[in-house]
Amino acid sequence: MENTFAPRGCIRGPILPRFVLTMDMSPGAKTIYAILCDIAADKDHCWPSHARLAELLHCSVSSVKNWLRELVTHKLIAIRRNAARTSTYYMLKPSMLQASGAAFIGKAQEANFTSCQTKFAYRKNFKKDSILPPTPPTQAAGSSSLALTFPRPRPCRGDGGDFSLADSSFEQFCQRYPRKEAKELARAVWHRLWRRGSLPGLDVLFQSLIRFRESLSWQREHGRFIPLLVNWLRGQRWLDDLQSGGQASLPAAPDSERDRRIKQQTDALEKRWQRTEPELEAMRPVFESFLSRFDDGQQKRGPAWGLWTLLWRKGKAPSAADVPAVNTGVLEFLHSVRYGFSF
């Protein structure tokens, strides 16, 4: 028959051991075990990332994690968590191939899987025609090249390349940053930039932070427009003043027409504000009486005044007589009036 071939010697890749076929496991767990055996080759461990395994199996990372836990349950692998959120997978000797019970072999010298490959139904394949990345420092000269197609864990790259140094540097910078929200998200972005080598030295970051603190945008409305640290890091905002620094000394081109339009709009807004402000100030006693009906009124005076003013401009500002005897809070009441549902 045409268009047929004999598989032996013609195909390469992971080979599923025979004893795994008879085990009560999901097909995904069996497949990922074959891939781990193929990567480990003549070593007793390997370190493919979850993303790489998911890419090979065309599945989600969560499915990969579930199958790995299944292999741990059946005592086929052991997982060691490393720094920088990486893992090393150790191939445990199957119980049916041991004469004296299952035991984890902690050292690579004691785990000689080459002596039981015939029983293991596993054949080591070499992929000679691939362009591969450099071998890791502990890689043996004759080991399988398939194990090298996966990215090995990279150390953090920064001023010191150490995880603890990166974390302490983040804490130092975070202490000086004005906003403290979403600190853990910012820490994750910091470590990612550290590993990529995208972070400058702390002195550069501190100088950039000083320039931003002196800028008008950060000083407006008591720092309301200061971005979260996680967003500042994601956008690599320390580069902003470097990119604009060369243009700071160049005088801006005069634009009389643009300046005239801006002045007209500013004057119009100022006239509108001057017209409504006295009327609004006249309503201040009504607001104070309304605010006194709430236990948290003085604590939330600022946002309450803003909401009350918004409702006043729409002709819907409540008074003290509208507040029930039992209430939860001033902001909740104002929101109920604003959106039209009963308090």
C-alpha positions in Angstrom: 0.0 0.0 0.0 1.3 3.4 -0.9 1.9 6.4 1.4 2.7 4.2 4.4 5.9 4.0 6.6 7.4 1.9 9.4 7.4 4.1 12.6 10.5 2.7 14.2 13.5 4.9 13.3 11.4 7.4 11.4 9.7 9.4 14.1 11.1 11.1 17.2 9.6 12.5 20.4 8.3 11.5 23.7 7.6 7.8 24.2 4.9 6.7 26.8 6.2 3.9 29.1 4.1 0.7 29.0 3.4 0.6 32.7 1.9 4.1 32.7 -0.7 3.0 30.2 -2.1 0.6 32.8 -2.3 3.2 35.6 -5.5 4.8 36.6 -4.6 8.4 35.4 -6.1 10.9 33.0 -4.7 10.9 29.4 -3.3 14.4 30.0 -1.2 13.2 33.0 0.1 10.3 31.1 1.1 12.5 28.2 2.8 15.1 30.4 4.8 12.3 32.1 6.1 11.1 28.7 7.2 14.7 27.9 9.0 15.0 31.3 10.8 11.7 30.7 11.8 12.9 27.2 13.1 16.2 28.6 15.0 14.7 31.5 16.7 12.1 29.2 19.7 10.7 31.2 19.1 13.0 34.2 16.7 12.4 37.1 15.2 15.9 36.9 14.1 18.7 34.5 12.7 22.2 34.8 10.3 23.1 31.9 8.0 26.0 32.7 4.2 25.6 33.0 3.8 27.9 30.0 6.1 25.7 27.9 4.3 22.5 28.8 1.0 24.2 28.1 2.3 25.3 24.7 3.4 21.7 23.8 0.1 20.2 24.9 -2.1 23.0 23.5 -3.9 23.4 26.8 -4.2 25.9 29.7 -1.6 26.3 32.4 -4.2 25.3 35.0 -4.7 21.9 33.2 -0.9 21.5 33.3 -0.9 22.1 37.1 -3.7 19.6 37.6 -1.9 16.9 35.7 1.4 17.5 37.6 -0.5 17.2 40.9 -1.9 13.9 39.6 1.6 12.6 38.9 2.7 13.7 42.4 -0.3 11.8 43.8 0.8 8.6 42.0 4.4 9.1 43.2 5.8 9.3 39.7 7.4 12.8 40.2 8.4 15.1 43.0 8.3 18.9 42.7 10.8 21.3 44.3 9.9 25.0 44.3 12.8 27.3 43.5 13.3 31.0 43.7 11.9 33.3 41.1 8.7 31.1 40.9 10.3 28.2 39.1 10.1 24.5 39.7 12.3 21.4 39.3 10.6 18.1 38.6 12.4 14.9 39.9 11.6 11.6 38.2 10.8 9.1 41.0 11.6 5.5 40.4 8.3 3.7 39.8 7.3 1.2 42.6 7.0 -1.7 40.2 10.7 -1.2 39.1 12.0 -1.3 42.7 12.8 -4.3 44.7 12.6 -2.5 48.1 9.6 -0.2 48.0 9.2 3.4 46.7 11.8 5.9 47.9 12.7 9.3 46.6 16.3 9.5 45.3 17.4 13.0 46.2 20.8 13.0 44.4 21.3 12.8 40.7 24.3 10.4 41.2 22.1 7.8 42.9 19.3 8.0 40.4 20.6 5.9 37.5 17.7 5.6 35.1 19.8 4.4 32.2 20.2 1.0 33.9 16.5 0.4 33.8 15.5 1.9 30.4 14.7 -1.5 29.0 12.2 -2.2 31.7 11.1 1.5 31.6 10.0 1.1 28.0 11.7 4.4 27.3 14.1 5.1 24.4 16.3 8.1 24.5 16.1 10.1 21.3 18.5 12.7 20.0 17.5 15.6 17.8 20.6 16.5 15.9 19.2 18.8 13.3 17.8 21.4 15.7 19.2 24.8 16.6 19.4 24.7 20.4 20.2 27.2 23.1 23.5 26.9 25.1 23.6 24.0 27.6 23.3 24.8 31.3 26.5 24.7 33.4 25.7 21.3 34.9 24.7 19.7 31.6 26.7 16.6 30.6 28.4 16.6 27.3 26.5 13.6 25.9 23.0 14.4 27.3 19.9 14.6 25.1 19.5 17.8 23.2 15.7 17.6 23.6 16.1 18.6 27.3 17.7 21.9 26.1 14.7 23.0 24.0 13.1 24.3 27.2 14.1 27.5 28.9 16.0 26.9 32.2 15.3 29.2 35.1 17.1 32.5 34.7 18.5 34.3 37.8 17.2 37.8 38.5 19.2 40.3 36.6 19.7 43.7 38.2 22.3 45.4 40.2 23.0 42.2 42.0 20.9 39.5 40.3 19.7 38.2 43.7 16.0 37.8 44.6 16.4 39.1 48.1 18.3 42.1 46.7 15.5 42.8 44.3 13.0 42.6 47.0 14.9 44.9 49.4 15.4 47.4 46.6 11.6 47.4 45.9 10.9 48.0 49.6 13.3 51.0 49.6 11.7 52.6 46.6 8.2 51.8 47.8 8.8 53.6 51.0 9.6 56.8 49.1 6.7 56.5 46.6 3.7 58.7 47.6 1.0 56.1 47.0 1.0 52.7 48.8 -2.0 51.0 47.1 -1.6 47.7 45.2 1.8 47.1 46.7 1.9 43.4 45.9 1.0 44.0 42.2 3.8 46.5 42.0 6.2 44.0 43.6 5.4 41.5 40.9 6.0 44.0 38.1 9.2 45.1 39.9 10.6 41.5 39.9 9.6 41.0 36.3 11.5 44.1 35.2 14.4 43.1 37.4 14.7 39.7 35.8 14.6 41.3 32.3 17.3 43.8 33.3 15.0 46.7 32.5 15.3 48.5 35.9 17.9 51.2 36.3 19.8 51.7 39.5 18.0 52.9 42.7 19.8 56.3 42.4 18.3 56.9 39.0 14.9 55.9 40.2 15.1 58.2 43.2 16.2 61.1 41.1 13.3 60.5 38.7 10.9 60.3 41.6 12.1 63.6 42.9 11.5 65.2 39.5 8.0 63.8 39.4 7.2 65.0 42.9 8.2 68.5 41.9 6.0 68.4 38.8 2.7 70.3 38.7 0.7 67.2 37.7 1.7 65.4 40.9 1.0 68.5 43.1 -2.5 69.1 41.8 -5.4 68.5 44.1 -3.3 67.1 46.9 -1.7 64.4 44.8 -5.0 63.1 43.3 -3.3 62.5 39.9 -0.3 60.6 41.2 -0.4 57.1 39.5 -0.3 53.9 41.4 3.2 52.5 41.7 2.3 49.4 39.7 1.2 51.6 36.8 4.3 53.8 37.1 6.5 50.7 36.8 4.5 49.1 34.0 4.8 52.3 32.0 8.5 52.7 32.9 7.8 56.3 33.7 11.3 57.0 34.8 12.1 57.2 31.1 9.6 60.1 30.6 11.8 62.8 32.0 14.8 61.4 30.1 13.0 61.5 26.8 11.6 65.0 27.4 14.8 66.3 29.0 16.5 67.1 25.7 13.5 69.2 24.6 13.1 71.1 27.9 15.7 73.8 26.9 14.0 74.5 23.5 11.6 77.4 23.6 8.0 76.6 22.6 6.8 78.1 19.3 4.4 81.0 19.8 0.8 80.3 18.9 -1.3 83.4 19.5 -4.4 81.8 18.1 -4.2 78.8 20.4 -3.4 81.1 23.4 -6.4 83.3 22.6 -8.8 80.3 22.5 -7.5 79.0 25.8 -7.9 82.3 27.4 -11.5 82.6 26.1 -12.4 79.2 27.5 -10.7 80.0 30.8 -12.6 83.3 31.1 -15.9 81.6 30.3 -15.3 79.0 33.0 -14.3 81.6 35.5 -17.5 83.7 34.8 -19.6 80.6 35.2 -17.9 79.7 38.5 -18.3 83.3 39.8 -22.0 83.2 38.9 -22.8 80.0 40.7 -20.4 80.1 43.6 -22.2 82.8 45.7 -25.5 80.9 45.3 -23.8 77.7 46.3 -22.2 79.3 49.4 -25.6 80.5 50.4 -26.8 76.9 50.6 -23.9 76.0 53.0 -26.1 76.2 56.1 -28.6 73.8 54.5 -25.8 71.3 53.8 -24.4 71.6 57.4 -27.8 70.9 58.8 -28.1 67.9 56.5 -24.7 66.7 57.4 -25.3 66.8 61.1 -27.9 64.0 60.8 -25.3 61.4 60.0 -22.8 59.8 62.4 -20.1 59.8 59.8 -20.9 63.2 58.4 -17.8 65.1 59.7 -15.5 62.2 58.7 -16.8 62.2 55.1 -17.4 65.9 54.8 -15.3 66.3 51.6 -16.9 63.7 49.3 -20.3 64.4 50.8 -20.0 68.1 49.9 -19.1 67.1 46.3 -22.1 64.8 45.9 -24.4 67.2 47.6 -23.2 70.0 45.3 -23.8 67.8 42.2 -27.4 67.1 43.3 -27.9 70.8 44.1 -27.0 71.8 40.5 -29.6 69.3 39.3 -32.2 70.6 41.7 -32.2 67.4 43.8 -30.2 68.4 46.8 -31.7 66.8 50.0 -32.1 68.6 53.3 -32.1 67.5 56.9 -35.8 66.8 56.8 -35.3 64.2 54.1 -33.0 62.1 56.2 -34.6 59.2 58.1 -33.9 58.6 61.7 -32.2 55.3 61.0 -29.5 55.6 58.3 -26.3 53.9 57.3 -24.1 56.7 56.2 -24.1 60.1 54.4 -22.5 58.8 51.1 -24.9 55.9 50.9 -27.9 58.3 51.3 -26.6 60.7 48.7 -26.0 57.9 46.2 -29.6 56.7 46.8 -30.9 60.1 46.0 -28.6 60.4 43.0 -29.7 57.2 41.4 -33.3 57.4 42.5 -33.8 54.3 44.6 -35.3 54.2 48.1 -33.0 54.5 51.1 
